[in-house]
């Protein structure tokens, strides 16, 4: 079960991380951490540009 307590400090909401097509599992116990939606090349490039501008 995804908890907002784990993701809110990172600026993420757990509700957005529950329904994506890509499952991310813990390497320690295999439990589901999040489900991420796939992104196209344009969305990826935009995210990278935003991260570069932030720093």
NORWOMO-V779164 format. One record per residue. N is the residue number from 1. RES is the residue in one small letter. SS is DSSP state (~ for helix, > for strand, _ for the rest). PHI is phi in radians with two decimals (999 if undefined). OMEGA is omega in degrees with one decimal (NA if undefined). Layout:
n=N res=RES ss=SS phi=PHI omega=OMEGA
n=N res=RES ss=SS phi=PHI omega=OMEGA
//
This chain:
n=1 res=x ss=_ phi=999 omega=-179.1
n=2 res=x ss=_ phi=-1.47 omega=-177.4
n=3 res=x ss=_ phi=-2.06 omega=175.9
n=4 res=x ss=~ phi=-1.08 omega=-178.0
n=5 res=x ss=~ phi=-1.03 omega=-178.8
n=6 res=x ss=~ phi=-1.35 omega=-170.4
n=7 res=x ss=~ phi=-1.86 omega=-179.3
n=8 res=x ss=~ phi=-1.02 omega=178.0
n=9 res=x ss=~ phi=-1.08 omega=179.1
n=10 res=x ss=~ phi=-1.64 omega=-178.6
n=11 res=x ss=_ phi=1.41 omega=-179.2
n=12 res=x ss=_ phi=-1.99 omega=175.7
n=13 res=x ss=_ phi=-1.88 omega=-177.4
n=14 res=x ss=~ phi=-1.03 omega=-178.5
n=15 res=x ss=~ phi=-1.07 omega=178.7
n=16 res=x ss=~ phi=-1.42 omega=-175.0
n=17 res=x ss=~ phi=-1.90 omega=-175.8
n=18 res=x ss=_ phi=-1.89 omega=-168.6
n=19 res=x ss=_ phi=-2.15 omega=-179.4
n=20 res=x ss=_ phi=-1.29 omega=-178.1
n=21 res=x ss=_ phi=-1.43 omega=-176.8
n=22 res=x ss=> phi=-1.81 omega=-179.5
n=23 res=x ss=> phi=-1.52 omega=177.2
n=24 res=x ss=> phi=-2.03 omega=-176.5
n=25 res=x ss=> phi=-1.97 omega=176.4
n=26 res=x ss=_ phi=-1.17 omega=176.0
n=27 res=x ss=_ phi=-1.30 omega=-177.3
n=28 res=x ss=_ phi=-1.51 omega=-177.0
n=29 res=x ss=_ phi=-2.17 omega=177.2
n=30 res=x ss=_ phi=1.38 omega=-179.1
n=31 res=x ss=_ phi=-1.23 omega=179.3
n=32 res=x ss=> phi=-1.22 omega=177.1
n=33 res=x ss=> phi=-1.64 omega=-179.5
n=34 res=x ss=> phi=-2.65 omega=169.8
n=35 res=x ss=> phi=-2.13 omega=-176.1
n=36 res=x ss=> phi=-1.87 omega=174.9
n=37 res=x ss=_ phi=-1.45 omega=176.2
n=38 res=x ss=_ phi=-1.14 omega=179.8
n=39 res=x ss=_ phi=-2.07 omega=176.1
n=40 res=x ss=_ phi=-1.45 omega=-176.4
n=41 res=x ss=~ phi=-1.07 omega=-178.9
n=42 res=x ss=~ phi=-1.16 omega=179.0
n=43 res=x ss=~ phi=-1.15 omega=178.0
n=44 res=x ss=~ phi=-1.14 omega=179.0
n=45 res=x ss=~ phi=-1.09 omega=178.4
n=46 res=x ss=~ phi=-1.13 omega=179.2
n=47 res=x ss=~ phi=-1.13 omega=178.9
n=48 res=x ss=~ phi=-1.15 omega=179.2
n=49 res=x ss=~ phi=-1.09 omega=178.4
n=50 res=x ss=~ phi=-1.13 omega=-179.1
n=51 res=x ss=~ phi=-1.18 omega=178.2
n=52 res=x ss=~ phi=-1.17 omega=178.9
n=53 res=x ss=~ phi=-1.18 omega=-178.4
n=54 res=x ss=~ phi=-1.24 omega=-178.4
n=55 res=x ss=_ phi=-2.04 omega=NA
//
